[in-house]
Amino acid sequence: MKYFISIFCILLIISSCSKFELKEVYKSPDSNYKLEVFIEKEYKPIASLSSESGYRKTYVVLKDIKNNVIFEPDLFDSCTFQLIDFSIDWKSKEGKVYFTKFSYIDIKNKTIHCLEP
């Protein structure tokens, strides 16, 4: 019996692992950069409502026009946020692209600043 419970728990953990898919690509106003938005695939919380799709985990990847990665989150600092919080604001003069109200990527320094609202 313990064997079946262990297998069930392992399968439950594996099935709950997040997988992401490309949702959309946004180009900068000067067309030098693009921001790729990835969302959690097959988001189905327990007792879900159809209106909960905005709460999918989301992350962004910034690339230049030649498809070189400027910034991509790593395993330890993923800076995920909810899709409902996503908004894009290119601040070209500052060298920043905001992807939520408070979080942005500094293009010049190739760093990310994730702040909670």
N, C-alpha and C positions, 0 to 999 in steps of 0.2 A: 504494500500500500504506500509506504514511504517513497518507493521508487517512482510510482505514478505521480505522486504529488510533486516530487522533484522535477520530473520531466515536464509536468504542466507549468510549474513556475518558470522553468527555463524557457519554454515556448512563449509564455506570456511576456517575459522580459524581451525576448528577441522580436516579438511582434510589435512591441511598443516603441522600439527604436525608431527615431525620427529619420525620415528620408526627405530630401528636398528636391524640388524641381524648379526650373527657370520659369518665372511667371511673365516678366516683362523686361524690356531694355529701354533705358532713357538716355538720349544723347544730350550733351551739354549744349548751351546756346551757341558756342563757338565751334561745335562739332569736333573738338579735340579729345573728348572723353565720353565714355558711356558707363552708365550705372546699371548693373544687372541685378534684378530682384529675384531672390529665390524664396519659395514658400514651402511650408511643410506639406508633404504629399499625404493624401488620404486622411485628413484630420477628422477623426470621429470620436469625440469625447463621449463618455457614458452619459446617457439620457440627453443627447444633443438635440438642439433645435437648429433649424436650417439657417437661422440668423447668426449663428456662432462662427461662421466661416471667417469673419474678420479677426478672430482670435488665433489664427494659425501663427506658428512661429515663423519668423521671416529674418533674412539677413541679406546684405548687399555685398557686391564685388565691384570695385572700380577698375576700369581698364582704359588704356589710351586708344587712340584711333587705329593703331597697329596691332591691337589685341594683346598688348603687354599688360600684365596685371600690375596695377599701381598699389592696390590694397585688396587683400582677401583675408577674412578672419581665420585664425588658426583654431586648433582644437581646444586650447585653454582660454582663449579670449574671443569667444564667438560673437559677442555683441548682438545676440538675437533680440528681436522685439516682436510685437504683435502687428499683424498686417493692418489692423485698424489704426495704428499709430503712424503708418507710413505717409510721408509727404516729402516731396523733393523740392529743394531750393538751391539753385546754383549761385554761389557767391563768388563769381570769377575774380573780382578785384581782391578779395580776401584769400583766394586760393582754397576755398572750402566748398564742399557740397553737403548740405544738410539732408538727411534721410528720415529724420523725425524732427519734432519741434526742438529738441535739445541735443540730439546726437549728430555728429558730422565726421567727415573724413577730411583731413588736412592734406590737400593734394601735394603741396610743396614738400612737406616733411614725411609724407606717406605714413601718417599715423591716424588712428581713429580715436574719437572721444565719445564714449558712451555715457550718457547721463540719464538718470531716471527722471521721468516727469514728476 
